[in-house]
Amino acid sequence: MAWVLSIKIVFGSAAEREAFAALWRPLADYCRANEPRTLAYELLLSDKDEATACIFERYASKEDLTTHQQSEPFKAFKAALAQAEAEGAIRRVSVDGHSYNESGAGYMHRA
């Protein structure tokens, strides 16, 4: 069964959420093209609060997260995010992450 990471992030504003998304998109593109064991990597935007987002990550195994985090594009994203936060361009008001093992009692996609 796959392993899932879900991270809810509340930003200081909708503009900050969009700035985060702009930094995040190249990493997501890299994951799709180069990380076959990263089964899903999606930035979800709240339909109730324009300053809230959720990152949904799904890996073939928990160990694949380590491979993902060791990639140069991930490290570049983290550095760019740290710089944007230091400059005040992005403020993460709250971050709430949880990880899960899939149970197999349902489905993630239709075959």
C-alpha positions as CSV (number, residue, x, y, z in Angstrom):
1,M,0.0,0.0,0.0
2,A,1.1,3.6,-0.7
3,W,2.0,6.2,1.9
4,V,0.4,9.7,1.9
5,L,1.5,13.0,3.3
6,S,-1.1,15.9,3.6
7,I,0.0,19.3,4.6
8,K,-2.5,22.1,5.2
9,I,-0.9,25.6,5.0
10,V,-2.6,28.9,5.9
11,F,-0.8,31.9,4.3
12,G,-1.0,35.5,5.3
13,S,-3.0,36.4,2.1
14,A,-4.2,35.0,-1.2
15,A,-1.3,36.7,-2.9
16,E,1.1,34.9,-0.7
17,R,-0.6,31.6,-1.5
18,E,-0.1,32.4,-5.2
19,A,3.5,33.3,-4.6
20,F,4.0,29.9,-2.9
21,A,2.3,28.2,-5.9
22,A,4.6,29.9,-8.3
23,L,7.6,28.5,-6.4
24,W,6.0,25.1,-6.1
25,R,5.0,24.4,-9.7
26,P,8.5,23.7,-11.1
27,L,9.0,21.2,-8.3
28,A,5.7,19.5,-9.1
29,D,6.7,19.4,-12.8
30,Y,10.0,17.8,-11.9
31,C,8.3,15.2,-9.7
32,R,6.0,14.2,-12.5
33,A,8.8,13.8,-15.0
34,N,11.5,12.3,-12.8
35,E,10.0,10.6,-9.8
36,P,8.0,7.5,-10.9
37,R,7.5,6.4,-7.3
38,T,5.9,9.8,-6.4
39,L,2.4,8.7,-7.3
40,A,0.7,12.1,-6.7
41,Y,2.0,15.5,-5.9
42,E,-0.8,18.2,-5.9
43,L,-1.3,21.6,-4.5
44,L,-4.9,21.9,-3.5
45,L,-6.5,25.3,-3.1
46,S,-9.2,25.8,-0.6
47,D,-12.6,26.7,-2.0
48,K,-13.6,28.4,1.3
49,D,-10.5,30.4,2.1
50,E,-8.3,32.0,-0.6
51,A,-5.3,32.0,1.8
52,T,-5.4,28.3,2.5
53,A,-3.9,25.4,0.5
54,C,-3.1,21.8,1.1
55,I,-0.2,19.8,-0.4
56,F,-1.2,16.2,-1.1
57,E,1.8,13.8,-1.7
58,R,1.4,10.1,-2.4
59,Y,4.4,7.8,-2.6
60,A,4.8,4.1,-3.4
61,S,6.4,3.8,0.0
62,K,7.4,6.0,2.9
63,E,11.0,5.6,1.9
64,D,10.3,7.4,-1.4
65,L,9.8,10.6,0.5
66,T,13.5,10.6,1.4
67,T,14.4,10.2,-2.2
68,H,12.1,13.1,-3.1
69,Q,13.6,15.3,-0.4
70,Q,17.1,14.6,-1.5
71,S,16.5,15.8,-5.0
72,E,18.2,19.0,-6.2
73,P,14.8,20.6,-7.3
74,F,13.4,20.0,-3.8
75,K,16.4,21.6,-2.2
76,A,16.1,24.5,-4.6
77,F,12.5,24.9,-3.7
78,K,13.2,24.9,0.0
79,A,15.9,27.5,-0.4
80,A,13.7,29.7,-2.6
81,L,10.8,29.4,0.0
82,A,13.2,30.3,2.9
83,Q,14.4,33.4,0.9
84,A,10.8,34.5,0.2
85,E,9.9,34.1,3.8
86,A,13.0,36.0,4.9
87,E,12.0,38.8,2.6
88,G,8.4,38.8,3.8
89,A,6.9,37.8,0.5
90,I,5.4,34.6,1.9
91,R,4.2,34.1,5.4
92,R,3.0,30.7,6.5
93,V,0.6,31.5,9.4
94,S,0.1,27.8,10.2
95,V,1.3,24.5,8.9
96,D,-0.4,21.3,9.9
97,G,0.9,18.0,8.4
98,H,-0.2,14.4,8.8
99,S,1.0,11.2,7.2
100,Y,-1.1,8.1,6.4
101,N,-0.7,4.5,5.3
102,E,-3.3,3.5,2.8
103,S,-5.7,0.8,4.0
104,G,-6.9,-0.6,0.7
105,A,-10.5,-0.1,1.7
106,G,-11.3,2.2,-1.1
107,Y,-9.5,3.6,-4.2
108,M,-7.3,6.6,-5.2
109,H,-8.0,6.4,-8.9
110,R,-10.1,4.3,-11.3
111,A,-8.1,1.9,-13.4
